[in-house]
Structures are given as C-alpha cells and as structure tokens.
C-alpha cells in the first residue's frame, strides 16, 4: 500500500465532530458528549443507557455500559454489573473504574442479537496504490456470551457480514444493509480525508439496532 498505514488519528472526538458536519452521516452517529458528571446524568435521563469509552483507546479497553431504570443505576465493566440506588453512589464507584484518561459518553444502542449475543460489524477501507479506496472486508463480530463488547480480543466470534445480518435479521436484509454500510463508509471517508489529509486505511465500526437502523460507533485509523 503506497501510503504505509497513512496518517494516525487517535481522537474519537475529532473524528465524531467531523462526521457530524455532514447531513447524510450525522443521523447515524449516536448522540455523543465529553464525559462529565453533569453530561452523564443528563444523557442517562435522555437515553436510559449510555456507553462510556476512552477518547483514545482500542480493543474495547475501558468501555463501560451505564444504565438507569426505574430509579436503579447500574454499570457493567467487562462482565461485572454493579447496582446503586442513587446516581451519586453509582458515579463515585464508576470513577474508581475509569482511568485518568479523557472519556466520552455515547448513547447506548440496543443492538440486534444472535442467540442473545450482540453483534456489530467492522468494514475495512484501504487506499490502493492507484489512489482509489476499496473495501477489503465486511465482517460481523459476535460478543462473547455475557459480554456487551464484541471485540475479538475480548473473546468475540468473527463471522462474515452477510452471515451476521442473515442470522440477526433475515436473508432479505443482507443486500440493503451492506450497501448502506458501503455508502456510509464512502461518504465518511470523503469527509475525513477532506478534514485530515493523509489517512490511508480506516476501520469502520457499525452497529445495526433491533429496528434495523445502522449506526456508526467509531472510525479507527489503525484498524486491528
């Protein structure tokens, strides 16, 4: 590949802001804010479930799911869930789990599942010697039983994108979902390349929720 990995862009926030500037892409980005006590409380009031993740990080490291349901606050870190009767109690405990790195809060998406296990998708997009971009893979990542993160390094199972869509929805959904992922990949790359020249390969993390809507969770500039 001519660009040798290309430019690295670690900040999830910078990439999210760039994608939100495009009217066709923005509806597919879950509402996202920087982590703070006030933002966490208001996001939980609005969405009921959120995911907290480091602004710089990969492999599902440090990702925490937080929820509020009927006055009970919970967070899940890897496979352990802790419950609290107050927001303050939950928040203080949560601080002990997260490191001093900067985090962001993203609306939690209730993903389509296979046998109760959430599935999401990785699309790899690589700039060829010719300067043209090409999709080199669309794969599904099925969470290990009991986990909400799908990363392969956390015990997730890899399957083809087509098989993942077929088993979590139907055979009839495969073509349309994959073509929408391709279109969002192409549009997003145009935005990111315009904002951050020099990128050479991207890994898009897509989710499809239980209603069939496609979400862009993250764009990795050094896809694993």
C-alpha positions in Angstrom: 0.0 0.0 0.0 1.5 3.3 -1.1 0.6 5.3 2.0 2.2 2.9 4.5 -0.6 2.8 7.1 -1.2 6.5 6.4 -1.9 9.2 9.0 -3.0 8.1 12.5 -5.9 9.9 14.1 -6.4 8.7 17.6 -9.0 11.1 18.9 -12.5 9.7 18.7 -13.9 13.2 19.5 -12.2 14.9 16.5 -13.5 12.2 14.1 -17.0 12.3 15.6 -17.2 16.1 15.2 -16.1 15.9 11.6 -18.7 13.3 10.7 -21.5 15.3 12.5 -20.8 18.1 10.0 -22.3 16.0 7.1 -26.1 16.0 7.0 -26.4 12.4 5.5 -24.0 10.9 8.0 -25.0 12.8 11.2 -28.3 10.8 11.8 -26.2 7.6 12.0 -23.9 8.9 14.8 -25.2 8.2 18.3 -25.5 11.3 20.4 -22.1 11.9 22.0 -20.7 14.2 24.6 -17.5 14.5 26.6 -17.5 12.8 29.9 -18.6 14.8 33.0 -20.9 14.2 35.9 -23.5 16.7 34.5 -23.3 15.2 31.0 -23.6 11.6 32.3 -26.7 12.5 34.4 -28.4 14.3 31.5 -27.5 11.6 29.0 -29.0 8.9 31.3 -32.2 10.9 31.7 -32.5 11.2 28.0 -31.4 7.8 26.8 -31.7 5.4 29.7 -28.5 3.6 28.6 -25.1 5.0 27.6 -21.6 3.7 26.9 -18.5 5.4 28.3 -15.2 5.0 26.4 -11.8 6.5 26.4 -11.2 9.2 23.8 -8.1 7.3 22.8 -8.2 3.6 23.0 -8.9 0.4 21.1 -9.9 -3.2 21.6 -12.8 -2.5 23.9 -10.4 -1.5 26.7 -12.0 0.6 29.4 -15.5 0.6 27.9 -18.3 0.8 30.5 -22.0 0.5 30.0 -24.2 2.6 32.3 -28.0 2.4 32.6 -30.9 4.0 34.6 -34.1 2.0 35.0 -36.9 2.8 37.5 -34.6 4.6 39.9 -31.8 2.0 39.8 -28.5 2.9 38.4 -26.2 0.2 37.0 -22.9 0.0 35.3 -21.2 -3.0 33.6 -17.5 -3.2 33.3 -16.4 -6.3 31.2 -18.8 -9.0 32.7 -19.4 -7.5 36.1 -22.5 -5.4 36.8 -22.9 -3.2 39.9 -26.2 -1.6 41.0 -26.9 1.5 43.0 -29.9 3.3 44.4 -28.6 6.8 43.7 -26.8 8.5 40.8 -24.1 9.9 43.2 -23.3 6.4 44.6 -23.0 5.0 41.1 -20.9 7.9 39.9 -18.4 7.7 42.8 -17.9 3.9 42.2 -17.7 4.5 38.4 -14.8 7.0 38.9 -12.8 4.2 40.6 -13.1 2.1 37.4 -12.1 4.6 34.8 -8.6 5.8 34.5 -7.4 9.5 34.3 -7.7 9.5 30.5 -10.4 11.6 28.8 -13.6 9.7 28.1 -16.7 10.4 26.0 -20.3 9.3 26.6 -22.3 7.8 23.7 -26.0 6.9 23.7 -26.3 3.2 24.1 -27.7 1.4 21.1 -29.6 -1.8 21.7 -28.0 -4.0 19.0 -29.6 -6.8 17.1 -28.5 -10.1 18.5 -27.9 -13.8 17.6 -29.0 -16.1 20.5 -29.0 -13.1 22.8 -25.4 -12.1 21.9 -25.0 -8.5 20.5 -23.4 -8.3 17.0 -21.7 -5.4 15.3 -19.7 -5.0 12.1 -16.2 -3.9 11.0 -15.7 -2.5 7.5 -12.1 -2.1 6.4 -11.4 0.5 3.8 -7.9 0.8 2.3 -6.4 3.3 -0.1 -4.8 1.4 -3.0 -1.6 2.2 -4.9 -3.8 3.8 -7.6 -5.2 6.3 -5.0 -8.6 4.8 -5.1 -10.2 3.5 -1.9 -11.5 -0.1 -1.7 -13.4 -2.1 0.9 -11.3 -5.1 1.8 -13.6 -6.7 4.3 -17.1 -6.6 5.9 -17.2 -8.8 9.0 -19.5 -9.4 11.8 -18.3 -9.6 15.4 -20.4 -11.5 17.8 -20.0 -10.7 21.5 -18.8 -13.5 23.9 -21.7 -14.8 25.9 -22.1 -12.4 28.9 -20.2 -9.5 27.4 -21.6 -6.4 25.7 -18.3 -5.6 23.8 -17.8 -7.5 20.6 -14.0 -7.1 20.2 -12.3 -10.3 19.1 -9.5 -9.7 21.7 -12.3 -9.9 24.3 -13.5 -13.4 23.1 -15.8 -12.2 20.4 -16.5 -14.5 17.4 -15.8 -13.5 13.8 -18.3 -14.3 11.0 -19.0 -12.9 7.6 -21.0 -9.7 7.4 -23.6 -11.5 5.3 -24.0 -14.3 7.8 -24.3 -11.9 10.7 -27.1 -9.9 9.0 -28.9 -13.0 7.9 -28.8 -14.6 11.4 -29.7 -11.4 13.3 -32.3 -10.2 10.7 -33.1 -12.1 7.5 -31.5 -13.2 4.2 -33.6 -10.4 2.6 -31.9 -7.7 4.6 -28.3 -8.6 3.6 -28.1 -6.7 0.4 -29.6 -3.4 1.6 -27.7 -3.3 4.9 -24.4 -4.0 3.3 -24.9 -1.4 0.6 -25.9 1.2 3.2 -22.7 0.4 5.1 -20.7 0.8 1.9 -22.3 4.2 1.2 -21.8 5.5 4.7 -18.1 4.3 4.5 -17.5 6.1 1.3 -19.2 9.4 2.4 -17.5 9.3 5.8 -14.1 8.8 4.2 -14.6 11.7 1.9 -15.3 13.9 5.0 -12.4 12.6 7.0 -9.9 12.8 4.1 -11.0 16.4 3.5 -10.5 17.3 7.2 -7.4 15.1 7.9 -5.4 14.6 4.7 -3.0 11.7 4.6 -5.1 8.9 6.0 -4.5 5.6 4.2 -6.7 3.0 5.9 -9.8 3.1 8.0 -11.8 0.6 10.1 -15.5 1.5 10.5 -17.4 0.0 13.4 -21.1 -0.2 12.5 -24.0 -1.5 14.6 -27.5 -2.4 13.5 -30.1 -1.8 16.2 -33.1 -4.0 16.8 -35.2 -1.8 14.5 -32.7 -2.2 11.6 -31.2 1.3 11.8 -27.4 1.4 11.0 -25.2 3.4 13.4 -21.5 4.4 13.1 -19.9 3.8 16.5 -16.3 4.6 15.6 -13.8 5.1 12.8 -10.4 3.6 13.5 -7.3 4.9 11.7 -5.3 1.9 12.7 -7.8 -0.9 12.4 -6.9 -4.1 14.2 
